Amino acid sequence: MWVLVRQGTQWEALSGDTRGAEDVLQWSAMAEQLLVNGPDKTPDQLAERAIGFPLTAGGAPMGVLGIRPEGGVLHADKRRIIDAAVTLLAVSIKNAQLFRDVKDNSVRDALTGCFTRAHSLEVIDAELRRARRSQTPVSMIMFDLDHFKEVNDRHGHLCGDAVLAAIGKRMKEVLRGSDLRCRYGGEEFLVLLPETPLQGARRVADTLRREIAERPIPWSGEALTVTASFGIAQTMPGEVNVQAVIARADQALYRAKDDGRNCVRIAAETATLVADNRVG
């Protein structure tokens, strides 16, 4: 069996034997038709491989359960059992989705998709403690959009919101799923990179800097060029003081501002730490 759940316009494999992305696309074609035509309208080209049951909660279709019966035949008594199970499964999935949505809305910034400052500080604290136990490096990037006030003053706050939303999207494209993305305040962002030394953090920061500077943001027939300044800090051995790490990254960020903006600078303590490790 397998279960597909629709997230917006996309289908996700929730569970079961979908055998990778290609099968998800194949089963999603079945799922779309099932939600329109019902379980007795399984496409002929797929019916030999599976029988699909739509998942419906509150009158709204939201997924499909597929069954591969032995011998390709599903008897009426088993179908009745599966129908009952599908009803319970649909309600359970819908409840889980609602819980996730409520949780995400409470810890994520709706405009950028990044975590809020308060939630991020809790996550960073836990990550630093985990890194101390495992003795792995953690790096932090802080960056700030250059001359962002001019964007709002010239084009209006709706344009400013569009710019911030685009930055959030590009962060998601560049960063790993394990990296923490935080809207720290206004047009200032924070990124935590677990198990990442300085060299890796610098590559990430520079990639993100180029993605922002070299890809203009369309707005009202114009192409807006936006740049950002970046500061990087790496945790000291055994360090668990979140504010101290943030302060070093912030100082490096302001050096980037002073050095002409649209560049990456490293906290002095981090540079010394790396140099000492190389000598050792």
N, C-alpha and C positions, 0 to 999 in steps of 0.2 A: 504494500500500500504506500501511498504518498499523499502529502497535503500541500497544496499551494494556497497562499493567502495574497490577496491583492492589496498593495500599498500604493494608493493613488492610481497611477496608470501602469505601474509595474507589478510583476508577480514575483513572489519570493517563495522558495522551497522551505516550508516550515519543518517538515519531517519526512523521512522515508526515502525510498530508493528512486531518486530522480537522476542519478548518474551524471551529475555535472550540469554545466550551463546549457549545453545543447538540448538536453532532455527537458530542462525547465522551459525553454522556448517552445518545444514541441507540446509539452503538457499544457502550457499556457494557452496555446491555440485551441486545445480541447476545452480548457476551462472557460474561455470566452464564449464558446458556442453553448456550453452547458448552462451558463448563467442566463443565456437568452432563450434556449429551447427546452431546457429541462433534462433530467437524467436519461430519458429514453431516446435522446437524439445525439448520442455519442457518435462522432464522425466515424465513417466506415473504416478509414485508414488506420484509426487508433483503437477501434472496438475490439480487435483481435488481441490487443496487448493490455487493455485496461477498460474498466467500466467506471465512469465518473459520477459522483454525487455532489450536487451543489451545497455549499455551506451558507445558510441564511440565518441572520439574526435581526430581530426587529423588523422583518419584512425587507431587509436590504441584503442582497447577495454580497458576500465578502470572501469567498474562497471555494475550493473544490477538494474533495477527497477522492482519490483514485484507488481502485481495487484491481489486483491481478488475480482473478479466481483460478483455482486449479482446473485444468481442462478447458478454460475459457468460458465456463458456464457458472452463473450465479443463480442458485435456486431461490424460489419465492420466500421460503422461511428465513434464509440467510439475508435476503434483501430487506425484509422487515426489521431484522435485528440491526442491520447497518443503518437503515433510515433513522431508527431511534438513536443510535450512537452518534450519527451525524448531527442531529438536533442538539444533543448535549455538547458535542465538540464545538459547534458554531457559537453557542452561548459562552462557553469557556474562553474561546479565542477572542471573542468580542470584549469580554470583561478584561482580559489581559491587555488588549490593545488600549482600552480606555484608561487602565491603570498606568500604562507606559506613557500615554499622552499627557496625563495629569502630572506625572513625575517629570517628564521632559519640559513641560511648560513652566514648572516651578524652578528648574535649575538651568534652563537655556535662555539665551537672549533671542527673542523671536525674530529680530531683524537679521542677525548674522549667523544664527545657528550655533554660536559659541556658548560655552558654559558661562554662567554669571560669575561675578567676582567672588561672592560669598561661597558658592559651591566649590569654585576652583581652589580657594585657599584650603578648604578641607581636604580635597583630593591631593593637593601638593604636599600637605603635611603628612598624609598617609604614605605617599610615594617616597618622600625623603626618609621616612623611618624604614620603609622596606629596603631602600637602597643602602642604608647603613647596615642592616642585617646581612644583605647579600654582598656588600662591599662592591657595588657597581656604580659607575658614574652617572650623574644626572645633570643635564644642561637646561638652561632657561634662556628663552629669547623674549625680549620686550621690543615692540616696535610701535611707532607712532606715525600717522599719516602727516605728510608735510603740507603746511599751509592749508589745512582742511577748512579753516574758518573762511578762507577766500572762496572755497567751493560753495559753501552755504550762502555767503553774502552775494555772490555773483549769480548763482543758478537757483538758489532757494533750498529749503530744507528737504524737499522731496528728492531733489538731486543728491543731496548729502546722504539721505537714506539709501538711495540706489548704489552709491559708491560703497557704503559700509556693507551692504548686502553682497556686493561683488567681491569685496575683500574676504568676507566670510566664506564664500564659495571657493575662492582660490586657495584659501588655507586648507579647506577640506580636500582639494585636489592634490595639493603638494604633500600634506602631512600623512603620517601613518595613522591607522585606526587607534593605536595605543598612545598617540601623542595627545596631550591636553590642549585644547583651543579655548582661550578665555578672552572675552571682551572685558578688559580691565577697567575701562572708563572712557566714555566719549569715543574718541578716535584712537585710543590706545589699546593695544592687544598684548596678550602674554601667551607664550607657548612653552609647555614643559615637555622635554624629550627624555623619557626614561631610558636608562641603559645606553646613553649617548655621550661620548666624550666631546671635548671642545671641537676637534677637527670635523666631526660629523655635524655638530650644531652649526658650525660656520657654513658648511655646504648647504644645509637646509635654509639658513637665513639668507644666503646669497641667492639661492634658487627662488625663494619667496620674494625677495627684493626685485629680481628681474621679472617675475610673473606680474608683479604690480606695476612696475615702471614701463614694461614693454608691451603691455596689452591695454590699450585705451578702453575706457568704459563708455559705451554709447549712451547718449542722453539728448533727447529732443533734437535729433539730427546732427548733433555734434559728437566728436570723439574726445572724451576728457582724459588727459594724461595725469595720472596720480603717482606720486612717489612716496616712499616711506623710509624712515631712519631706524636702524636696528642696533640693539645692545645685547651682548651675550655674556652669561656668567655660568660657570660650572661649580657644582657644590664642592666644598672642601671635604676631605676624608672624615666621615662620621657626622657631617653637619646635618642638623634637623631644624635649624632656625629659618623658617620660611621667609620672614621679613628681611633677614640679612641677605639672602640670595636675591630677592626681588630688588633690594636697594642697590646691590652691585650691578645687576642688569640695567637698572634705571640710570645709574651713573654713566654706564657705557652708552646707553641710548642718548643721553644729553651730550656726550662727547661727539657722537655721530651728528647731532644737530649742529654743534659748534664747528664741526669740520666740513660743513657745506651741505649736509643732508643727503638722502638717497645713497647711504653707505652703511657698512657694518663695522661696529667697533666692539672690542672685547674688554671686559672688566680687567683692571690692572691686576687684581689678586688672582684671577683665573689665568692670565698670561704668565704670572710668576709661578703659579702652581705647575703649569704644564712645562715651563722651562726647567724647574727643579726636577720634575719627574724624568725629563730627558737626560739631565746630567747624571741622575742617580742610575 
